[in-house]
Amino acid sequence: MDRRSDEFLLGESPTREAAYDDPESPFIPTFRAKPMASVKGRKRPLRTICIVLVAVSLLSFGVVLLKPLSYLDIDFEKAAVYPATFNSQSYVQGPPTQRFRDNLRNDTKYITSWISAGWTNDVMTYGNLIYLALITERIPIIAKFIPSHVDNSAPPFAFGEVFDVPRLSQAIKSPIIEWHEVKDSESEVLDDLGCWSLWESVQKTQSHPRGSFSLNWLKLDVSWTRTPDWVKLTAPGVTDSHASFWSLATLGFPEARANNLQSTNYPSPQHQVSLPPDDQLLCFDYLYYMGAQNAWEWESDYGPTWRFVGQHMRWNASLESLANEHARRAMNVPVNEPTPPYISIHIRHGDFRNYCNDVPLDQCFASLPVIARRVAEVQEELRTQKGIEVTQVIMTSDERDPEWWSGVRALGWTWVDYTTERTEEIYGKWYPVFIDAVIQSNGAGFVGTHGSTMTTLARRRVESWHDGPTRVVKWGSPNADDH
């Protein structure tokens, strides 16, 4: 089914695209879930022993695992350490410098871009950047995540503190560098840089490059050159903001670059210098809306970014261990027992209320019994296809209604109580968002919300990493999820 026709509620761009800017953060209920009975006497399956032995053998030869360890098999105290096959320091001159240019190697070409949406969309943007790096044979330089939907007082958060960069580099067979490895994070030097403005060419509502607070953190003064209109993925008359991967890739090579330098150029805002797009450091303003054949390809099984990059973006071991500890406490698992399989749920309400229009919320959003029906379908599939009886269910949501959460509790489901855990106080404001994402990804099965990119990534991870069944709950009108 065509992606646009499937978005029955979200309408045409830019309204539809706004729904995919996923700014949600977890809501913390004001009451605790009732303790749930722990799973006792559950034996660790024989599959665990086999996978561990295979993993050790493969790692000894430096081979990337084709199928990641599942939630049942992870020993968080002895997590596999992937060697830095691509040592980032080999692709810069040395330690971070005051000016980024001083640390780039003359024999190496790089690519970068920046973020300006909710965290989930920023993850997808960086996935697109890394895929574009692969097809242009350049080294991606990844900036830190910025607090676009957590408290603005939260500091930027390094990509490598969320994702296992050595493992990712090994899987995609290409190095990845982070900006703080190139330029000193404390530098006060404002660097000049020429970049391509993609945003102007793919949408008609804004006649300027897409901004990002990352440029302020990195102290970059950018002179923008508009990309040619032919980079747009869809036909000129189609209202959509996606660009073509391969159209952009051509601008990373000499001929297409030279033939398009006459495009509109804007002097940098502070130094007022006009620079052509940099050849050594190829850069674009915004890479969220990207596709190879169609828009919204993260939703499609052939989507190249997920296939070649996204599925290899596994969690940093420390973050995954922390999320596992939170999940175990939510399920009241004794210290000496393994983490039981569970079904993860992601229900997004929050800003989706804006798309209900005149439909009352209790008819717009899927009810808890409707969600429970989807959970039962996942449980049945796990039972019949894998022989796993999964009774534990963990809810993640931005819903704020205490009565709704009481209904969640009445179903026997649980959630992480970040207030009681003092998660933000101990670890920082980013962590409830991160932990929710990890818990979602490590379900034996998953149930999510139609139209949310957080659901999209959780669904992809459960299907790819754990071969788990998933369902997506539709909403927007009475009985929208009837099937």
Disulfide bonds with the S-S distance in Angstrom:
Cys195-Cys283 2.04
Cys356-Cys364 2.01
